[in-house]
Amino acid sequence: MFKNVFRSGFLIRTAHVLLTWVITLILFLHDTDLRRQRENGELMQPVVFSLLVLLSVMLYFTVSLMDPGFVLSDSVKYAQGSGEELEEMIPQNPIPRLRRCGYCLLQQPMRAKHCQACKHCVRRFDHHCPWIENCVGERNHRCFIIYLAVQLLALLWALQIAWSGFHSSGTWKLWLIVNGFLLAALCVVGVLSLVVVLLLGCHLYLISINSTTWEFMSRHRITYLKSYSDEENPFDRGILCNLWDFFCMCRTVVWEQVYYRGSHNHV
């Protein structure tokens, strides 16, 4: 029973919510800018900060519980064009054949990968995130980036609020007694801010070149990338087009078609 609860992500999600609201409570109870503004009747910033924290929690659950793009059937078809066009394509620049997953026995679309934790193949697999206890893939990657951006904004604001609550005392021992919880909150928020900055920066870079974490880290083992050098990517359409496609296009992409165009230009 407990094993199933842990696998379902219940403990991790509960820990995330508790940590978020405990830190928020510390910021409101200590003599910080939030508390002083609330006591003076200036409710704008306390309300906005609370709403921002609430939004980050809602986005967390959205990304955590959302289908990342599980492959549930063998309904994978090439969409490059007509049969005559395919006959002209293949002799000159053959597209690697789709492989069948050795775990779920389904045919994997290009850029999909099986996740051992989720026990499914995921379209445009990026990585399995233990903090959200879910994969990041084609369907939830955009929401994941938005979540990171909102979370970073909330964390940086929390850093400023926590810093405003420190006050000098006669001795170090007395200072720690007065500011101990606030100092702990500052340290946790600082570490999380650094992690989120690095994670968001890495993902924005990968999005700008239309690559995934899995492809970037394991390209030497990926069949459809072996014929390319480390600087080449058949899915790269330029920074602006890559960003536009990622943030503004809401559709399932037939990556075999994009790969053909990239490999055709490569040749």
N, C-alpha and C positions, 0 to 999 in steps of 0.2 A: 504493500500500500504506500509506504513512505517513498519507496523507489519510484513508483509511478507518479507521485506528487512532485518529486524532484525533477523527473524527466519532463513533466508537463510545463516546467518553467514557473510553477507557482511560487516557489521559495525565492527565486531570483527576482521575479516581478514584485513580490511583496517587499523584499529587501530594498529594491529601488524606490518604491513609494515611501516606505518608512524613513529611509535616509533623506529623501528629498524634503519631506515635511518636518522631520526633526531639525534639520539645518534651518529651514524657513522659520520654525518656531523659535529657535535660538536667536535668530536675527531680529525677531520682533520683541522678544522678552528682554534682551540686553539693551543697554543705553546707546543704541545706534541711531543713525539718521531716521530709519523707519519708525522707531518708537517715538522719537522726539516730534516728528511730523504728525504722527497719529495723535499724540497728546495735545498738540497745538491745533488740532482740527484740520490740518493740511492732509487730506486723504488721497489726493491724486496719485502720488508716487507709491504709497503702500498698496493701493488698489491695483495699479498697473503692474507692480511687481508680483502681487499675488496672482493676477490673471496670467502673467507670463509663465510663472511656475506651473500653474494649472494647465496651460497650453502645452508646456514641455511634457508633462505627465500624460496628457491625452495623446500627444504624438508618439510618445514611447509605447503606449499600448496599441496604437494603430499599427506601428511598424512591427511590434512584437507579435501581434495576432494576425497580421495580414498574410495572405497567400503570396509568397515571394515569386511565384511562377512555377509551381510544381508541374512536371510532365506527367499527365495521368493517362495518356493513351498513345497509340502509335499513329495518330493522325497527322504525320509530318509529311508534307509534300513540297517538292521544289516549286518555286514560283518565279524562276528566271525568265520564263517566256514559253513560247510554243515548242512543240517537239522538234521542229526543223531547226529552231535556234539552238536547242540543246545539242543536237547532233553536230552543229558547227562549233559549239563551245568546247565540248569534251575532248576531241582529239588534240586541240591546240593547247588547252590549259585545264586539265581535268580537276574537278572539285573533289576533295577527299570525301570518300563515302561516309555516310552517317554510321556510327557504331552503335551496337546494341549494348545497353548497360548490363554488366554482369551481376548486378544486385536486384534491380527491379525488372529486368528483362524487357525493358521498353527501348524503342529506338530513340537515341538522344539527338535533338536538334543541335545544330552547330552552336557552340559556346555554352552548351548545357553541361552540367557535371552532377554526379550523384553525391548527395550529402549523407554521410554515415549517421550523423546525429538526427536529422529529420527523416531519414530513410526514404528519400525521394530524389529524383533528378530535378534540378532547378534550371530554368531557362536563364541564359546570360548570368550564370553563377558568378557572384563576386566573392563572398566568403560567408562562413557561418559565424555569427556574432554571439558569443556566450552571454553577453550582458543583456541582450534582448531575447536570448534563447530562441533564435530563429535565423534562417538564412537571409541574406541580402541578395536579391536577384532582380530579374527584369521588372517585376510588378511593384516591388516596394523600395527599390533603390532610390527613386526620387524622394519618396517620403522620408527615407533614412537620412538623406542629405539635409532636408528641411528640418528634421528633428535635431540633427547635430548643430545646425545654425541657431535654432531657437534655444537649445540647451546651452550653447556657448554664450549667447547673449545673457541668459539668466545667471550663468556662473560668474561672468565678469561683473555683472551688476552686484551679485552677492559678495564678491570680493571687495568691492568698494564699500558696500554697506558694513561688512564685518570690520574692515579697517577703521571705519568711522566710530566704532564702539570701544576702541581701546583707550584706556585712561591710565595715567601714571599713578603709582602708589609708593608708599614709603619704602618698602622692601620688595625683593623679587618674590619671596614667599607669599606676601600679601597680594602682589600683582597677579600671581598665578591663581590664587584662590578666587579673586574677583573676575579674572578674564580667562580662566581655564577652558570653559566650554566654548567660548567665542574663539579662542586660539585653536582648539580642535576643529571647529567648523571651518576656520580660515585655512587650515592645513589640508583638510579634505577637499574643499572647494578649489584650492590652488592646484592640487594634484589632478583633480578631474578636469580642470580648465586646460592644463597642459596636454592631457591625453586627448581631449576633444579637439584642441587646436591642431595637433599633429594628425589626428584621424581625418578631420575635415580637410586639411590642406592636402593630404595624400589622395583623398578621394576626388577632390576638385581637379588635381593634376591628372589623375587617371581618366576622369570624365573628359577632360580637354583633349586627350589623345585617343579617346574611345577604346580604352582598355579596361580590364577588370583586375582586381587584386590577384585572383587565381592565374590569369593569363600573364600578368606582370611577373609573378613569382615563379611560375612553372612553365614558361613558354618553351623551354628546351624539351619538355615532355609532351607537349601538345601537338598532335599530328598536323593540324592545319596551320601551325605557325613555324614548323621546323624549317621550311624552305625560305624563311625570311630572317634577315639579320636583326640584331637587337634594336636597331633604330627604325625598323620598318614595321608597319602594322596595316594589314589589308582592310581594316575597318575604319581607319582614320580618314575623315573627310575635311580636316582643317578645324582649328580651334572653335571658330564661330559656329560652324555647322554642327560640330559635335555637341557643343553646349545647347544649341537650339534643339537638336534632336532629343537630347536627354531631358531637358526641362519643359519643352513645349509639345512634343509629339506623344500622344497617348494611343499607342497601338502596338500590337505584337509585330516585331520586326522579323522578316525572313532573312536571317543572317547569311544563308547560303548565297542569296542574291547579292548582298553587299560584298561578300567575300569574292565572288566572281568578278565584280567590277574592279575591286582592289587588286586582285591577282592579274586581271587582264592589263591594267595600267602598269603593274609591276613588270610584266613581260615586255 
